[in-house]
Amino acid sequence: MNQDTEVDMKEVELNELEPEKQPMNAAGAGAEKNGLVKLKVANDDEVASAKFTGLSKEELLKVAGSPGWVRTRWLLLVLFWLGWLGMLAGAVVIIVQAPRCRPLPAQRWWHTGALYRISDIQAFQADSAGNLAGLGERLDYLSTLKVKGVVLGPVHHNQPDDIDQTNLKLIDPTLGSNEDFEKFLQSAKKKSIRVILDLTPNYKGQNSWFLPNQVEVVASKMKDALEFWLQAGVDGFQVRNVEYLMNESLFLAEWQNITQRVSEDKLLIAGMNSSDLQKILQLLNSDFLLTNSYLTRTADSVNDTQYLFTHYWYSTGNPWCTWSISQAGLLTSFVPASLLRLYHLLFFTLPGTPIFSYGDEIGLEAAALPGKPGEAPVMLWDEFSLLNASRPGARLVNVNETVKGQEKSARSSLNLFRMLSGERVKERSLLHGDFHTLSSGPSLFSYIRQWDQNKRFLVVLNFGDMSTSVSLKAEDLPPTAQLMLSTEPERKVGVSLELQHLNLAPNEGLLFNFPYVA
């Protein structure tokens, strides 16, 4: 191929087109082809050298100062500030129109959960040799109950009916030493469980407060003991049978002042074995907690149950109530077994502090033992508890009656107790919420607990021995609510039920929750 026919790779010739699209050539072979187009393609170096330099400073200033750009900048600035002021005004409107949060009431630790009484630590441990050292091993169990405090004893040295040989500052040697008590106290604090010490002086004798003419000696011993145990670090005190103490109001006020001088977080509990409402109200004017036997009064019918509770609550003028069946006894001593779970639900959801005795959580019965009718019942940890206690009437018990057996059943009394206690300590509506009763019908007790914008709770209790239907209506009550729990083990929970068409089994209690709606 000669030089004339060589093709430069940077030229594009029309003769590369299809033959029918090529132009006709009039010249000879040596002439340049008609229609030949030569394109010069820039190489990489030439492209690199052609860089965009942009506008100079002077050019930018000239453009920026032009009337069009000045107007644009002012328009954007005005729009920015108008938008900012609009958002600020919207936020202010939202804050002003939003519901105000209700201020929380002042509460102490005994307002936030249940108290648990252990009157006889040997019976509680199901061991006649039980002592304070062994009691410390049961603190993990008490933690699972989510109780805020344990009311212990009395455990001081008491020579029955002998005031001179009774020492309120000395632990009964059969239960341990003062050092053992201090160790238990520290162990309980690590578990966030407060310790209230029962200082009822003559708890082993005929009269809890000795003879009437010894009242001044008793008062002096009590004052010294209160100061001694407060120095040791106890969180409060309990005294029982105060109706047998002369001038009980004056003495209780003095003992309350002693505890409060140390700290406002120190508690005094007074107990009385009386169901007389007038006598009870005379002592309710003070800040201490009061347990009594008012709820043991016999109702003429199941319809009186609601009246019994509401009348007591409203009669107190809405101070902080305590809910217990008596000053020391078990629930099963006064409540039929069929209503036990109903009372658990009731005490944990009423406004006030629920107080239970050991064994209430499993339905422990205080059966009288031959020859010892007043002896404290043995706590049933397992089926061998009564045998290990070495007491008259010892027997092998059904495992379903015990802590061991009930821990394995999700629907047992023990686990119902634990669930209710857990809800009580965390939900504001149950902690300090308002209390509103509902009109429900014969044998029923229904009420709502609510606090500000928090979740609401509805409690429906059937104290009757027959199934019943109820239609619940109230201004703030929704048509349906979620069922949290039932005292009837076979009832399906976690579902929404219509409150205007609600069916309850005999002796069944239901706990619902529903959200706050603005």
C-alpha positions in Angstrom: 0.0 0.0 0.0 1.5 3.4 -1.0 1.6 6.6 1.0 -1.5 8.0 -0.7 -3.7 5.2 0.5 -2.5 5.2 4.1 -5.2 6.2 6.7 -4.4 8.4 9.6 -6.1 7.0 12.7 -7.1 10.6 13.7 -9.0 11.2 10.3 -12.5 10.1 9.5 -13.1 9.4 5.8 -16.4 9.2 4.1 -15.2 6.3 2.1 -15.6 4.1 5.2 -19.3 4.5 4.7 -21.3 1.9 2.9 -20.5 1.9 -0.9 -23.9 3.1 -1.9 -23.5 6.2 0.3 -20.1 7.3 -1.0 -19.9 10.4 -3.2 -19.0 10.1 -6.9 -15.4 11.0 -7.7 -14.7 12.9 -10.8 -11.0 13.2 -10.4 -8.4 10.5 -11.1 -6.7 8.3 -8.7 -4.1 10.8 -7.7 -6.6 13.5 -6.9 -7.9 14.0 -3.4 -11.1 12.2 -2.7 -14.2 14.3 -3.1 -16.0 14.7 0.3 -13.0 13.7 2.4 -13.4 15.2 5.9 -10.5 15.4 8.3 -11.2 15.9 12.0 -8.6 16.9 14.5 -9.1 15.2 17.8 -7.5 16.9 20.7 -5.0 14.7 22.6 -5.0 14.2 26.4 -2.4 16.9 27.0 -4.4 19.5 25.2 -7.6 18.6 27.2 -5.6 18.9 30.5 -4.4 22.3 29.6 -7.9 23.6 29.1 -8.8 24.1 32.8 -11.8 26.2 34.0 -10.5 29.0 36.1 -13.9 30.5 37.2 -14.6 34.1 38.0 -12.1 36.4 39.5 -12.7 38.2 42.8 -13.4 41.4 41.1 -15.9 39.7 38.7 -17.7 38.0 41.7 -18.0 41.3 43.6 -19.4 42.9 40.5 -22.0 40.2 40.0 -22.9 40.0 43.7 -23.5 43.7 43.8 -25.9 43.6 40.9 -29.5 44.6 41.8 -30.9 41.2 41.0 -28.7 39.3 43.5 -29.2 41.9 46.2 -33.0 41.5 46.0 -32.6 37.7 46.1 -30.4 37.8 49.2 -32.9 40.0 51.0 -35.8 37.8 50.0 -34.0 34.6 51.3 -33.1 36.4 54.6 -36.6 37.5 55.2 -38.0 34.0 54.5 -35.5 32.5 56.9 -36.5 34.7 59.8 -40.2 34.4 59.1 -39.8 30.6 59.1 -37.8 30.7 62.4 -40.4 32.9 64.1 -43.2 30.7 62.8 -41.6 27.6 64.3 -41.0 29.4 67.6 -44.7 30.5 67.7 -45.9 27.0 67.0 -43.7 25.5 69.8 -45.1 28.1 72.2 -48.7 27.3 71.2 -48.1 23.5 71.6 -46.5 24.0 75.1 -49.4 26.3 76.2 -52.1 24.0 75.0 -50.5 20.7 76.1 -51.9 19.2 79.3 -49.9 20.1 82.4 -48.2 17.3 84.2 -49.7 16.8 87.7 -47.1 17.3 90.4 -46.1 14.1 92.2 -47.1 13.8 95.8 -44.4 13.5 98.5 -44.0 9.8 99.3 -41.9 7.7 101.7 -40.6 4.2 101.1 -43.6 2.6 102.9 -45.9 4.3 100.3 -44.3 2.5 97.4 -44.9 -1.2 98.2 -46.1 -3.8 100.6 -44.8 -4.7 104.1 -44.3 -8.3 105.2 -44.7 -9.4 108.8 -42.5 -12.2 110.3 -43.8 -12.4 113.9 -42.1 -15.8 114.7 -38.8 -16.3 112.9 -38.6 -20.0 114.0 -42.0 -20.8 112.5 -41.1 -18.8 109.4 -38.0 -20.9 108.9 -39.9 -24.1 109.6 -37.2 -25.0 112.1 -37.5 -25.0 115.9 -33.8 -24.0 116.0 -34.3 -21.2 113.6 -32.5 -17.9 114.4 -31.5 -14.5 113.0 -28.5 -16.0 111.2 -30.8 -18.4 109.3 -33.3 -15.7 108.6 -30.7 -13.9 106.5 -30.8 -16.8 104.1 -34.4 -16.1 103.3 -33.8 -12.5 102.1 -33.5 -13.6 98.5 -37.1 -15.0 98.8 -38.4 -11.8 100.2 -36.8 -9.9 97.3 -38.8 -12.0 94.8 -42.0 -10.8 96.6 -40.9 -7.2 95.9 -41.8 -6.1 99.4 -40.4 -2.8 100.7 -40.0 -3.8 104.3 -40.1 -6.6 106.8 -41.8 -6.2 110.2 -39.7 -8.4 112.4 -40.5 -9.9 115.8 -40.8 -9.1 118.6 -37.3 -10.6 119.1 -36.2 -8.9 122.3 -35.7 -10.6 125.7 -39.0 -10.8 127.5 -39.5 -12.5 130.8 -43.3 -12.9 130.8 -45.1 -10.4 133.0 -41.8 -9.4 134.6 -41.0 -5.9 133.6 -37.7 -5.8 135.6 -36.4 -8.9 133.7 -37.5 -7.7 130.3 -34.8 -6.0 128.3 -36.0 -4.2 125.1 -32.4 -3.6 124.0 -31.3 -7.2 124.1 -32.0 -9.9 121.5 -33.6 -13.1 122.9 -30.6 -15.4 123.3 -32.7 -18.3 121.8 -32.8 -16.3 118.5 -29.2 -15.0 118.5 -27.3 -12.0 119.6 -27.3 -8.3 119.0 -24.4 -8.8 116.6 -26.6 -11.3 114.7 -29.3 -8.8 114.4 -26.9 -6.1 113.1 -25.7 -8.5 110.5 -29.2 -9.3 109.4 -29.9 -5.6 109.3 -27.0 -4.9 107.0 -27.9 -7.9 104.7 -31.4 -6.6 104.4 -30.2 -3.1 103.4 -28.1 -4.6 100.6 -31.3 -6.2 99.3 -33.1 -2.8 99.6 -35.4 -4.3 102.2 -36.2 -2.1 105.2 -36.4 -3.6 108.7 -39.2 -2.5 111.1 -38.6 -3.9 114.6 -41.6 -4.9 116.8 -41.1 -3.6 120.3 -44.3 -4.7 121.9 -42.9 -5.1 125.4 -44.6 -8.0 127.1 -45.3 -10.1 124.0 -44.9 -13.4 125.9 -47.1 -12.3 128.8 -50.8 -11.8 129.6 -50.9 -8.1 128.9 -48.7 -6.7 126.1 -48.0 -3.5 128.2 -47.7 -5.1 131.7 -49.9 -3.7 134.5 -51.6 -0.3 134.3 -49.6 1.0 137.3 -46.3 0.2 135.5 -47.0 2.4 132.5 -44.3 5.0 133.5 -41.6 2.3 133.7 -42.8 0.9 130.4 -42.7 4.3 128.8 -39.1 4.9 130.0 -37.9 1.6 128.7 -39.6 2.2 125.4 -37.9 5.6 125.0 -34.5 4.2 125.7 -35.1 1.2 123.4 -36.3 3.4 120.5 -33.2 5.6 120.7 -30.9 2.5 121.0 -32.3 0.7 117.9 -32.5 3.9 115.9 -28.8 4.3 116.5 -28.3 0.7 115.4 -30.0 1.5 112.0 -33.5 0.1 112.1 -36.0 1.8 109.7 -38.9 1.8 112.1 -40.9 0.2 114.8 -44.2 -1.6 115.4 -46.2 -1.8 118.6 -49.3 -3.9 119.0 -52.4 -4.0 121.2 -52.1 -0.3 121.9 -55.7 -0.2 123.1 -54.4 -1.7 126.3 -51.9 1.1 126.8 -53.1 4.0 129.0 -53.0 7.4 127.2 -52.0 5.6 124.0 -52.4 8.8 121.8 -49.9 10.7 123.9 -47.4 7.9 124.0 -47.7 7.2 120.3 -47.2 10.9 119.5 -44.1 11.0 121.6 -42.6 7.8 120.0 -43.4 9.2 116.6 -41.5 12.3 117.4 -38.5 10.3 118.5 -38.4 8.4 115.3 -39.0 11.5 113.1 -36.2 13.4 114.9 -33.7 11.0 113.5 -35.1 10.9 110.0 -38.5 11.5 108.3 -37.8 8.1 106.6 -38.3 6.3 109.9 -41.7 4.6 110.4 -44.0 3.9 113.3 -46.7 1.3 113.0 -49.4 0.9 115.7 -51.7 -2.1 115.9 -54.9 -2.5 117.7 -57.2 -5.6 118.0 -60.4 -3.6 117.5 -63.0 -3.2 114.8 -64.6 -0.2 116.4 -64.4 2.5 113.7 -64.7 5.4 116.2 -61.8 4.1 118.2 -59.8 3.6 115.1 -60.4 7.1 113.8 -59.2 8.6 117.1 -55.7 7.3 116.4 -55.8 8.0 112.6 -55.1 11.7 113.2 -51.4 11.0 113.5 -48.8 10.4 110.8 -48.0 6.8 111.8 -49.6 3.7 110.2 -52.4 2.0 112.0 -53.4 -1.7 111.6 -56.7 -2.9 113.1 -59.4 -5.5 112.8 -62.0 -3.4 111.1 -62.1 -5.6 108.0 -62.9 -8.7 110.1 -66.4 -7.3 110.7 -69.0 -9.8 109.5 -70.9 -8.5 106.4 -74.6 -9.3 106.3 -74.3 -10.1 102.6 -71.8 -9.9 99.8 -73.2 -6.5 98.9 -71.7 -5.2 102.2 -68.2 -6.0 101.1 -67.8 -2.9 98.9 -69.4 -0.8 101.6 -67.0 -2.1 104.2 -64.0 -1.0 102.3 -65.3 2.3 100.8 -66.9 3.4 104.1 -63.6 2.8 105.9 -61.6 4.7 103.3 -63.9 7.7 103.0 -64.3 7.8 106.8 -60.6 8.3 107.3 -60.7 11.6 105.3 -58.4 10.1 102.7 -55.2 9.9 104.7 -52.8 7.1 103.8 -54.5 3.9 104.8 -53.0 0.5 105.6 -54.8 -2.6 104.2 -54.6 -5.7 106.4 -57.1 -8.1 107.8 -55.8 -7.7 111.4 -52.8 -6.4 113.3 -51.0 -9.8 113.1 -53.1 -12.7 111.8 -53.1 -14.5 108.6 -55.6 -13.8 105.8 -56.9 -17.4 106.0 -57.8 -16.9 109.6 -60.6 -14.5 108.5 -61.1 -15.0 104.8 -62.4 -18.1 103.1 -59.9 -19.8 100.8 -62.1 -19.1 97.8 -61.6 -15.3 98.4 -57.9 -15.3 99.2 -56.7 -14.4 95.7 -59.5 -11.7 95.6 -58.0 -10.1 98.7 -54.5 -10.1 97.2 -55.8 -8.2 94.2 -57.8 -5.9 96.4 -55.0 -5.0 98.8 -52.5 -4.3 96.1 -54.8 -2.1 94.1 -56.4 0.0 96.8 -54.9 3.4 97.7 -52.6 2.8 100.7 -50.0 0.4 102.1 -50.8 -3.3 101.9 -49.5 -5.3 104.9 -49.3 -9.1 104.8 -48.2 -11.8 107.2 -45.8 -14.5 106.2 -47.6 -17.3 104.4 -50.4 -15.1 103.0 -48.8 -15.3 99.6 -49.3 -19.1 99.5 -52.5 -19.3 101.4 -51.0 -20.7 104.6 -53.6 -21.8 107.1 -53.2 -21.2 110.8 -54.5 -24.6 111.9 -54.6 -25.0 115.7 -52.1 -27.6 116.9 -53.0 -30.0 119.7 -52.1 -28.5 123.0 -50.8 -25.3 121.4 -53.7 -23.4 119.9 -51.9 -20.1 119.8 -48.7 -21.3 118.2 -47.6 -19.6 115.0 -48.1 -21.7 111.9 -45.1 -23.2 110.2 -44.1 -21.7 106.8 -44.5 -24.4 104.2 -41.3 -24.2 102.1 -41.6 -27.7 100.9 -43.5 -30.9 101.7 -41.2 -31.7 104.6 -41.6 -28.4 106.4 -43.9 -29.6 109.1 -41.8 -32.7 109.7 -38.7 -30.6 110.1 -40.4 -28.3 112.5 -40.7 -31.1 115.1 -44.1 -29.8 116.4 -47.2 -31.6 117.4 -49.3 -32.5 114.5 -46.4 -32.7 112.1 -47.3 -34.3 108.8 -46.3 -34.6 105.2 -48.1 -31.8 103.2 -49.2 -31.6 99.6 -46.4 -30.0 97.5 -49.0 -27.7 95.9 -49.5 -26.0 99.3 -45.8 -25.1 99.5 -43.5 -22.4 98.1 -41.6 -25.1 96.2 -44.7 -26.4 94.5 -46.3 -23.0 93.8 -43.1 -21.6 92.2 -43.5 -24.1 89.4 -47.1 -23.0 88.6 -47.5 -19.7 86.7 -51.1 -19.4 88.0 -50.4 -20.2 91.6 -51.3 -17.8 94.5 -47.6 -17.2 95.0 -47.0 -16.0 91.5 -50.2 -14.0 91.5 -48.9 -12.2 94.6 -45.5 -11.6 92.9 -47.1 -10.1 89.8 -49.4 -7.8 91.8 -46.6 -6.7 94.0 -44.5 -5.9 90.9 -47.2 -3.8 89.3 -47.9 -2.0 92.6 -44.3 -0.8 92.9 -43.9 0.5 89.3 -47.2 2.0 88.2 -48.0 5.5 89.3 -51.8 5.0 89.0 -51.5 2.2 91.6 -48.9 4.0 93.7 -50.7 7.3 94.3 -53.5 7.5 91.8 -57.1 8.7 92.3 -59.7 6.2 93.4 -63.1 6.1 91.8 -65.7 3.4 92.5 -68.1 2.3 89.8 -71.7 1.3 90.0 -71.6 -2.4 89.0 -74.3 -4.5 90.7 -75.0 -7.0 93.5 -71.9 -8.9 94.9 -69.6 -6.8 92.7 -66.9 -4.3 93.7 -65.5 -2.2 90.9 -63.2 0.8 90.8 -60.7 2.7 88.7 -57.2 3.9 89.7 -55.7 6.7 87.6 -53.0 9.3 87.8 -52.6 12.2 85.4 -51.6 11.0 81.9 -50.5 7.6 83.0 -52.0 4.2 82.2 -55.3 3.5 84.0 -56.3 0.4 85.9 -59.8 -1.1 86.3 -60.5 -3.7 89.1 -63.7 -5.8 89.0 -64.3 -8.2 91.9 -67.1 -10.8 92.2 -67.5 -11.7 95.9 -70.5 -13.8 95.1 -70.6 -17.6 94.8 -72.3 -17.5 91.4 -71.3 -16.4 88.0 -72.5 -12.9 87.1 -72.6 -10.5 84.2 -72.0 -6.8 84.4 -72.1 -3.8 82.1 -69.5 -1.2 83.2 -70.0 2.4 81.9 -68.3 5.6 83.0 -67.3 8.9 81.4 -63.6 8.0 81.0 -64.1 4.3 80.6 -63.4 2.9 77.1 -65.7 0.2 75.5 -62.9 -2.4 75.8 -59.8 -2.8 78.0 -56.9 -5.3 78.1 -57.2 -8.0 80.7 -53.9 -8.2 82.7 -54.7 -10.9 85.1 -57.5 -12.9 86.6 -57.8 -14.7 90.0 -59.3 -17.6 88.0 -56.4 -19.7 86.7 -58.3 -20.9 83.6 -59.1 -17.4 82.3 -57.1 -16.3 79.2 -55.2 -13.0 79.8 -53.6 -10.5 77.5 -56.9 -10.1 75.5 -59.3 -7.1 75.1 -62.7 -7.6 76.6 -65.9 -5.6 76.2 -66.7 -3.9 79.4 -70.4 -3.5 78.7 -70.7 -7.3 78.3 -68.4 -8.7 81.0 -68.9 -12.2 82.6 -67.2 -13.2 85.8 -66.9 -16.6 87.4 -67.8 -17.1 91.1 -65.3 -15.4 93.4 -63.3 -14.1 90.4 -61.3 -10.8 90.3 -60.1 -9.1 87.1 -57.5 -6.5 86.6 -57.6 -4.4 83.4 -55.5 -1.6 82.0 -56.3 1.0 79.4 -54.4 4.0 78.1 -54.9 7.7 78.9 -56.7 9.6 76.2 -56.4 13.4 76.1 
